[in-house]
Amino acid sequence: MIPKSLVTLATPDGQVAQRSTTTPGQKQILAALDLPEPPRFFDFTVPAAD
């Protein structure tokens, strides 16, 4: 399933990609296909130690 939108949040402590909330229609489709909702957060990264 392709998220409605995916943003990357970056701070000095690292970054994370977060998808938008699953819509009711998407939830219905996932339930009909017996699939779990995709994770809300992706690609956690932290800066390399100096």
C-alpha positions as CSV (number, residue, x, y, z in Angstrom):
1,M,0.0,0.0,0.0
2,I,1.3,3.4,-0.9
3,P,0.9,6.0,1.9
4,K,-1.1,9.0,1.1
5,S,1.9,11.1,2.0
6,L,5.3,10.5,3.5
7,V,7.4,13.2,5.1
8,T,10.9,13.1,6.5
9,L,11.4,14.9,9.8
10,A,15.0,15.9,10.5
11,T,16.6,17.3,13.7
12,P,20.1,17.4,15.0
13,D,19.4,14.1,16.8
14,G,18.5,12.2,13.6
15,Q,15.6,11.8,11.1
16,V,12.6,9.7,10.6
17,A,10.1,9.3,7.8
18,Q,6.4,9.3,8.8
19,R,3.4,8.5,6.7
20,S,0.0,10.1,6.9
21,T,-2.9,8.6,8.8
22,T,-4.7,5.7,7.2
23,T,-8.0,6.8,5.8
24,P,-11.2,4.9,6.5
25,G,-11.4,3.7,2.9
26,Q,-7.8,2.4,3.1
27,K,-8.7,0.6,6.4
28,Q,-11.6,-1.1,4.8
29,I,-9.4,-2.3,1.9
30,L,-6.8,-3.6,4.3
31,A,-9.4,-5.4,6.4
32,A,-11.0,-7.0,3.3
33,L,-7.6,-8.3,2.2
34,D,-6.8,-9.3,5.8
35,L,-3.7,-7.2,5.7
36,P,-2.2,-5.2,8.6
37,E,-2.0,-1.4,8.6
38,P,1.5,-0.4,7.5
39,P,3.9,1.1,10.1
40,R,3.5,4.8,10.8
41,F,7.2,5.4,11.0
42,F,10.0,4.4,8.6
43,D,13.8,4.8,8.2
44,F,15.0,5.9,11.6
45,T,18.5,7.3,11.3
46,V,20.8,8.9,13.9
47,P,23.9,11.0,13.1
48,A,27.2,9.2,13.1
49,A,29.3,9.7,16.2
50,D,32.3,12.0,15.7
